[in-house]
Amino acid sequence: MKNYFQNIWQSITTLLIGLGITIKHMFKARKGNVTLQYPEEKWPRPERNIGFDPKNYNIIRSKLHVDIDDCIGCRKCERACPVGCIKIDALKVPKETDLGLTSSGTTKRLLISRFDIDMTECMFCNLCTYPCPEDCIFMTGGPNSEKQPLDYEYSQYDRSRLIFKFANVTKNDIRRITTAPPVQQEIL
Amino acid sequence: MTIDNIIQWFQSWFPVNVMVLFITSVLIAAVVIFAIMAVNALVAVYAERKISAFMQDRVGPMGQGPGLHAGKWGLLQTIADTIKLILKEDIIPKAADKKLFIIAPFIIFLGAFIALAAMPFGPYLIASDMNIGIFYILAVSSFGVIGIILAAWSSDNKWSLYGGMRSAAQIISYEIPAALSLVSVLLLTSTLSMQGIIQSQAGTVWGFLPNWNIFNNPFSFLAFFIYFIAGVAETNRTPFDIPEAESELVAGFHTEYSGMRWAFFFLSEYGNMLVVCGLTVVAFLGGWQSPIAGVMEGAWWGLFWFLTKLTATIFIMIWFRWTFPRLRVDQLMNVAWKILLPIALFNLFGVAIWTLLVG
């Protein structure tokens, strides 16, 4: 009999303690909440430093970016890509046509009519960035954040939107430049 | 406004057949009660999600603006959920007993729906003030068990069946302490009419406390807690939610339901909360009586006080749900038969002696 009432008393008191804890949490919910309202707030991204001196080792595998104005169309990145997610079409142009210089001073000789990177296929190996003679293909952020800010949130509603098209010449441009008076061309 | 009042009012304007007037006024009352249930479900679901979130140090449904974000502070979350439930496919399993499967949610809903017909929301706001009001509510609210068993059986699913059987056992067991503690109230008020019970709780006791049944004597104070615990068990909510115990039985008796039929289960759960909390307020907390006798009384204040007390009791139910862990099946039966029932019987005896000696 004593045990019976002790049991009831114990359960009542412990339940009341539980109720007290929850109500306390309810009233200080604003202060103590642990939720991060994701699209509006973000956690600070930790600094990435694996301890090596060479800057390239501290690369962030975020998203490939191409400075298309610097690209000379050498296709080394396309060849380096193990999965073949980079597609480049480079057109020969008449010799007189001036396509300008890259930022490191190399003359551009080919017109990049297509530079597509399929980020659904990309496996973020970063192998395409090493052979680039003009350093114009790179991962965003990290050591490259002056060139291109970090961008790792590029999800899309449609898979085809993850094929990033970097070429900035229009069909009109291509027609205008390639149908210029034909001149004997050097082979690269 | 009882149904009789509406009929009389109509009769003074449109002198047509009484049967037609009767059906129209019953329909009006039904629509109003359905609206009350729907609004209650909308608000209570939102409140439940927010309160549970705050108790667990989360923020709950949030939005920074209208549109896809479900309104500021997630205010439109329940409406978005309702739209989603209406649009969802209504799946009926191949092996299900189709007719029973289709009507089961509505039978459960009916239990809560017709019980609200005798619920006094204010001094004049009651669909039907019958002289056996509390007995009617007790009888009719057990109607939901049939719906639960039908849903469980017709789903042709072992989890559903387990859930239904547990639910039936639980509701039938907890009906006894609940009814016994209500009977101890009836000894004090000596009427079965809902308005009569509330009217008998006017005035003050001990000079300062309102003369509600909970403060009337120590036995009815205990009866309040017994009724409330048994009531929580009757609504199948945590800590007594073994019928739908999601970690054991997937979702219990409504495992196989989807879309609007599932929404009816939800609606009736919140409707049951409304019935149990309303009955607690009427029987123990003075219904629409003001807490300070003679102050702020009248038709609209009555509605205000009733809704305030209702909100408070519903909040306590939500508070229970997000604090206590679920009871095991044997523990559940222990609580009902070995603890609540003896105390309720003792209480009934005590109240009887009290009424005999004190008055």
Interface residues (C-beta under 8 A of the other chain):
Chain A: I8 L15 G18 L19 I21 T22 I23 H25 M26 F27 A29 G32 N33 V34 T35 Q37 E40
Chain B: I51 A53 F54 M55 Q56 D57 R58 V59 M62 Q64 W319 F320 W322 T323 F324 I339
